[in-house]
Amino acid sequence: MWTPDTVPSGASPLLSVRGLTVNYSGDRQSVSALSGVSLDLAPGEIVGIVGESGSGKSTLALSILGLLPAKTSVAGSIRLHDKDLLPMDESSWRAIRGARISMIFQEPGLALSPVMRVGDQIAEVIRAHRPGSRQARKRESEALLSEVRLADAERIYQAYPHQLSGGQLHRVAIAQAVACRPGVVIADEATRSLDGTIQAEIMEVLREVNRKFGSALVFITHNPALLAGFADRVLVMYAGRIVEEGPVTEVFRRPLHPYTKGLLRLAPRYPQQAAGLAQDRLPAIPGSLTDADRLTQGCVFEPRCSARTAVCSSEFPNQATPEPGRRVSCFNYGN
């Protein structure tokens, strides 16, 4: 099982995931989405999670929020301040969502109600978790809109989602996510649909919110170039597993896992290029992940790996710690 290093600065983890395994039950068979995922998140840090589609990134986010489908088998633990969240009932989850853990979705225009003013939707998050008057909630919501760089906050408060641009909707979603000062904010491909200029602006807003409110930020993306100069640490996911972990600067300077090397080799060199590159134009690592690969006794990445050796097809690679703060699951890491 993947065992994370101690969180940065030696502080106690704010969020601690151990051995998280998720299987989706279908009509004919069960599909493994996560297998033994473990990670720690420190207060106030920014952690990037990167991987191709199907790597398990979004399933991990939904697990932390208790939003998995009904027909799902879950094992392991997710602890927030030492409280295990997985055994909780839906009522307890509702008390956590928004107040202590929140999420910014890829398409906020779809996540927001089309028949409510956006300001009222922010105020509703506050009302659900804290006492106070309607006027106080309105003032606080307008202040939040200003915090995320929306000019004329009073006008934006009164607007409906369809009256706002994509960039404005993303700022509203950020304001809603931090309304109750949660300890953890998860951004799941939250800038993917934006053009390069707006994407860079939204990432800067996320950085400011992280600094001002102290919320730890989990930034999920398919493109590692967006994490350079933004995240503190990066977790690289493949086939429902974490295959490499470490400080962004170190991992990007000297990737150890062949999969990480492939992602970095094919990604745009600069974040500005990454922001302007359409998803369907992003290069891909040769080959693809199949259901049969997930069932192998060996390394799941072996069929696509240019550094594979005989042992890779028959044995699963254990976790290695080549240096402090870095972890990798590969027999031939660094080659």
C-alpha positions as CSV (number, residue, x, y, z in Angstrom):
1,M,0.0,0.0,0.0
2,W,1.2,3.5,-0.8
3,T,2.3,5.2,2.4
4,P,2.8,9.0,2.2
5,D,5.6,10.8,3.9
6,T,5.1,13.1,6.8
7,V,3.3,16.3,5.8
8,P,5.5,19.3,5.2
9,S,6.9,21.1,8.3
10,G,6.1,18.0,10.4
11,A,2.7,19.3,11.4
12,S,-0.2,16.9,12.0
13,P,-2.1,16.2,8.8
14,L,-5.3,18.1,8.3
15,L,-6.6,15.3,6.1
16,S,-5.3,11.8,6.1
17,V,-6.3,9.1,3.6
18,R,-5.2,5.5,4.2
19,G,-5.7,2.5,1.9
20,L,-8.6,4.0,0.1
21,T,-10.0,1.4,-2.3
22,V,-13.1,2.1,-4.4
23,N,-15.0,-0.3,-6.7
24,Y,-17.9,0.7,-8.9
25,S,-20.5,-2.0,-9.2
26,G,-22.0,-2.5,-12.7
27,D,-24.6,-4.8,-14.1
28,R,-22.0,-7.4,-15.0
29,Q,-18.8,-6.7,-13.1
30,S,-17.1,-4.5,-10.6
31,V,-14.8,-1.8,-11.8
32,S,-11.8,-0.8,-9.7
33,A,-11.4,3.0,-9.5
34,L,-9.0,3.4,-6.6
35,S,-6.6,0.8,-5.1
36,G,-4.9,1.4,-1.8
37,V,-4.6,5.2,-2.2
38,S,-3.0,7.0,0.8
39,L,-2.1,10.6,1.2
40,D,-1.7,13.4,3.8
41,L,-2.7,17.0,3.4
42,A,-1.2,19.7,5.6
43,P,-3.1,22.9,6.6
44,G,-2.7,25.6,4.0
45,E,-0.7,23.7,1.4
46,I,-1.4,23.4,-2.3
47,V,-1.2,19.8,-3.6
48,G,-1.6,19.0,-7.2
49,I,-3.0,15.7,-8.4
50,V,-2.2,14.9,-12.0
51,G,-2.9,12.0,-14.3
52,E,-4.7,11.0,-17.5
53,S,-8.5,10.5,-17.7
54,G,-9.5,7.4,-15.9
55,S,-6.6,7.6,-13.4
56,G,-8.9,8.0,-10.4
57,K,-8.5,11.7,-9.7
58,S,-12.1,12.6,-9.7
59,T,-13.1,9.4,-7.8
60,L,-10.6,10.5,-5.1
61,A,-12.2,13.9,-4.9
62,L,-15.8,12.5,-4.7
63,S,-14.7,10.0,-2.0
64,I,-13.3,12.8,0.2
65,L,-16.7,14.6,-0.2
66,G,-18.8,11.5,0.4
67,L,-20.4,11.9,-3.1
68,L,-19.8,8.4,-4.5
69,P,-22.7,6.6,-6.2
70,A,-24.9,4.3,-4.2
71,K,-23.6,1.1,-5.8
72,T,-20.0,1.6,-4.7
73,S,-17.8,-0.5,-2.5
74,V,-15.4,1.5,-0.4
75,A,-12.6,0.4,2.0
76,G,-9.9,2.2,3.9
77,S,-10.2,5.5,5.9
78,I,-10.5,9.2,5.3
79,R,-9.7,11.2,8.5
80,L,-10.3,14.9,8.9
81,H,-8.7,16.1,12.2
82,D,-8.6,12.4,13.3
83,K,-12.4,11.9,12.6
84,D,-13.0,9.0,10.1
85,L,-15.5,10.3,7.6
86,L,-16.3,7.1,5.7
87,P,-18.7,5.6,8.3
88,M,-20.8,8.8,8.6
89,D,-24.4,8.9,7.5
90,E,-25.7,11.5,4.9
91,S,-26.8,13.9,7.6
92,S,-23.3,14.1,9.0
93,W,-21.8,14.4,5.5
94,R,-24.0,17.4,4.8
95,A,-22.6,19.1,8.0
96,I,-19.1,18.6,6.6
97,R,-19.6,19.6,3.0
98,G,-19.2,23.4,2.5
99,A,-18.2,24.0,6.1
100,R,-15.0,21.9,6.4
101,I,-14.5,20.5,2.9
102,S,-15.7,22.1,-0.3
103,M,-15.4,21.6,-4.0
104,I,-15.1,23.7,-7.1
105,F,-16.4,21.7,-10.1
106,Q,-15.2,21.8,-13.7
107,E,-18.4,23.5,-14.9
108,P,-19.7,25.9,-12.3
109,G,-22.5,26.9,-14.6
110,L,-23.9,23.4,-14.3
111,A,-23.2,23.2,-10.5
112,L,-25.1,26.4,-9.8
113,S,-28.9,26.6,-9.8
114,P,-30.2,28.4,-12.9
115,V,-33.2,29.8,-11.0
116,M,-31.4,31.4,-8.0
117,R,-29.4,34.6,-8.0
118,V,-25.7,33.7,-7.6
119,G,-25.4,35.8,-4.4
120,D,-28.3,34.0,-2.8
121,Q,-26.5,30.7,-3.6
122,I,-23.4,31.8,-1.7
123,A,-25.5,33.1,1.2
124,E,-27.3,29.7,1.3
125,V,-24.0,28.0,2.0
126,I,-23.4,30.3,4.9
127,R,-27.0,29.9,6.2
128,A,-26.7,26.1,6.2
129,H,-23.7,26.2,8.5
130,R,-23.8,29.4,10.6
131,P,-26.4,31.4,12.4
132,G,-27.0,35.0,11.4
133,S,-29.3,37.5,9.7
134,R,-30.2,37.6,6.0
135,Q,-28.6,41.1,5.8
136,A,-25.4,39.8,7.4
137,R,-25.2,36.9,4.9
138,K,-25.8,39.3,2.0
139,R,-23.0,41.6,3.2
140,E,-20.6,38.7,3.7
141,S,-21.5,37.2,0.3
142,E,-20.8,40.5,-1.5
143,A,-17.5,40.8,0.4
144,L,-16.6,37.3,-0.9
145,L,-17.4,38.3,-4.5
146,S,-15.0,41.2,-4.1
147,E,-12.4,38.9,-2.6
148,V,-12.4,36.9,-5.8
149,R,-11.8,40.0,-8.0
150,L,-15.4,40.6,-9.1
151,A,-16.0,44.2,-9.7
152,D,-19.5,45.6,-8.8
153,A,-20.2,42.8,-6.3
154,E,-23.7,44.1,-5.6
155,R,-24.7,43.7,-9.3
156,I,-23.0,40.3,-9.5
157,Y,-24.9,39.2,-6.4
158,Q,-28.2,39.9,-8.1
159,A,-27.3,38.2,-11.3
160,Y,-28.5,34.7,-12.5
161,P,-25.8,32.3,-13.7
162,H,-26.8,32.7,-17.4
163,Q,-26.1,36.4,-17.1
164,L,-22.5,35.9,-16.2
165,S,-19.4,35.0,-18.3
166,G,-17.4,31.8,-17.8
167,G,-14.7,33.6,-15.9
168,Q,-17.3,35.3,-13.6
169,L,-19.0,31.9,-12.9
170,H,-15.7,30.4,-11.9
171,R,-15.1,33.3,-9.5
172,V,-18.6,32.8,-8.0
173,A,-17.8,29.1,-7.5
174,I,-14.6,30.0,-5.7
175,A,-16.5,32.4,-3.4
176,Q,-19.1,29.8,-2.7
177,A,-16.4,27.2,-1.9
178,V,-14.7,29.4,0.7
179,A,-17.8,31.0,2.2
180,C,-17.5,29.0,5.4
181,R,-13.7,29.0,5.5
182,P,-13.3,25.3,5.0
183,G,-10.0,23.6,5.9
184,V,-9.9,21.8,2.5
185,V,-10.9,23.1,-0.9
186,I,-10.9,20.7,-3.9
187,A,-10.7,22.1,-7.4
188,D,-11.5,19.3,-9.9
189,E,-10.3,20.4,-13.3
190,A,-11.7,23.8,-12.3
191,T,-10.0,25.8,-15.0
192,R,-10.2,23.2,-17.8
193,S,-12.9,24.9,-20.0
194,L,-11.3,28.4,-19.8
195,D,-9.1,30.2,-22.3
196,G,-5.5,30.9,-21.4
197,T,-5.9,34.4,-20.1
198,I,-8.9,33.7,-17.9
199,Q,-7.4,30.4,-16.7
200,A,-4.3,32.2,-15.4
201,E,-6.5,34.8,-13.7
202,I,-8.5,32.1,-11.9
203,M,-5.4,30.2,-10.8
204,E,-4.1,33.5,-9.3
205,V,-7.5,33.9,-7.5
206,L,-7.1,30.4,-6.1
207,R,-3.6,31.2,-4.9
208,E,-4.9,34.4,-3.2
209,V,-7.7,32.5,-1.5
210,N,-5.3,29.9,-0.3
211,R,-3.1,32.5,1.3
212,K,-5.8,34.7,2.7
213,F,-8.1,32.0,4.2
214,G,-5.5,29.4,4.9
215,S,-7.6,26.6,3.2
216,A,-5.5,23.7,1.9
217,L,-6.1,23.4,-1.8
218,V,-6.2,20.1,-3.8
219,F,-5.8,21.1,-7.5
220,I,-6.7,18.2,-9.8
221,T,-5.6,18.4,-13.4
222,H,-4.7,16.3,-16.5
223,N,-1.9,18.7,-17.3
224,P,1.2,18.9,-15.1
225,A,2.4,22.2,-16.7
226,L,-0.3,24.0,-14.7
227,L,1.2,23.0,-11.4
228,A,4.7,24.6,-12.0
229,G,5.1,27.6,-9.7
230,F,1.6,27.0,-8.3
231,A,1.5,23.8,-6.2
232,D,3.8,22.8,-3.3
233,R,3.6,19.0,-3.9
234,V,2.4,16.8,-6.7
235,L,0.8,13.3,-6.6
236,V,0.9,11.4,-9.9
237,M,-1.9,8.9,-10.4
238,Y,-2.3,6.0,-12.8
239,A,-5.0,3.3,-12.9
240,G,-6.3,4.3,-9.5
241,R,-2.9,4.3,-7.7
242,I,-0.4,7.0,-6.7
243,V,2.8,6.1,-8.6
244,E,4.9,9.1,-7.6
245,E,4.9,11.9,-5.0
246,G,7.1,14.7,-4.1
247,P,7.7,18.5,-4.2
248,V,6.7,19.9,-7.6
249,T,10.1,21.5,-8.2
250,E,11.9,18.2,-7.6
251,V,9.5,16.0,-9.5
252,F,9.5,18.2,-12.5
253,R,13.2,18.7,-12.5
254,R,13.9,14.9,-12.1
255,P,10.9,12.7,-12.5
256,L,11.5,9.1,-11.3
257,H,8.5,7.1,-12.7
258,P,8.4,6.4,-16.4
259,Y,4.7,7.5,-16.4
260,T,5.6,10.9,-14.9
261,K,8.4,11.3,-17.4
262,G,5.9,10.7,-20.2
263,L,3.4,13.2,-18.9
264,L,6.1,15.9,-18.5
265,R,7.6,15.1,-21.9
266,L,4.3,15.6,-23.7
267,A,3.0,18.5,-21.7
268,P,3.5,22.1,-22.9
269,R,6.7,23.6,-21.7
270,Y,5.1,26.6,-20.1
271,P,1.8,27.1,-18.2
272,Q,0.7,29.8,-20.7
273,Q,0.9,27.2,-23.5
274,A,-0.9,24.6,-21.4
275,A,-3.7,27.1,-20.7
276,G,-4.3,27.7,-24.4
277,L,-4.1,24.1,-25.5
278,A,-7.4,22.4,-26.2
279,Q,-7.9,19.0,-24.4
280,D,-8.3,17.1,-27.6
281,R,-4.9,18.4,-28.8
282,L,-2.9,17.4,-25.8
283,P,-0.5,14.7,-26.8
284,A,-0.9,11.3,-25.2
285,I,1.5,8.5,-24.0
286,P,1.4,5.6,-26.5
287,G,-1.1,2.8,-25.7
288,S,-4.0,2.9,-23.4
289,L,-5.1,1.5,-20.0
290,T,-7.4,-1.5,-20.3
291,D,-9.5,-3.4,-17.7
292,A,-7.2,-6.4,-18.2
293,D,-4.2,-4.2,-17.1
294,R,-5.9,-3.4,-13.8
295,L,-6.1,-7.1,-13.0
296,T,-2.5,-7.9,-13.7
297,Q,-0.2,-9.3,-10.9
298,G,2.6,-7.0,-12.1
299,C,2.9,-3.3,-12.7
300,V,-0.2,-1.8,-14.3
301,F,1.8,0.6,-16.4
302,E,4.0,-2.2,-17.8
303,P,2.3,-2.6,-21.2
304,R,2.9,1.1,-22.0
305,C,6.3,1.5,-20.3
306,S,9.5,2.0,-22.3
307,A,11.7,1.1,-19.3
308,R,10.0,-2.3,-18.4
309,T,11.9,-5.4,-17.6
310,A,10.9,-9.0,-17.0
311,V,10.0,-8.6,-13.4
312,C,7.5,-5.8,-14.2
313,S,4.9,-8.2,-15.7
314,S,5.0,-10.7,-12.8
315,E,5.4,-8.7,-9.6
316,F,3.8,-5.5,-8.3
317,P,6.4,-2.8,-7.5
318,N,6.7,-1.8,-3.9
319,Q,7.0,1.8,-2.8
320,A,10.5,3.2,-2.7
321,T,11.8,6.3,-0.9
322,P,14.9,7.4,-2.8
323,E,15.2,10.6,-0.9
324,P,13.3,12.5,1.8
325,G,9.9,13.8,0.7
326,R,9.9,11.7,-2.5
327,R,8.1,8.4,-3.1
328,V,7.8,6.2,-6.2
329,S,6.3,2.8,-7.1
330,C,8.5,1.3,-9.8
331,F,11.2,-1.3,-10.1
332,N,13.3,0.8,-12.5
333,Y,12.7,4.3,-11.2
334,G,15.1,6.9,-12.4
335,N,16.1,4.9,-15.5
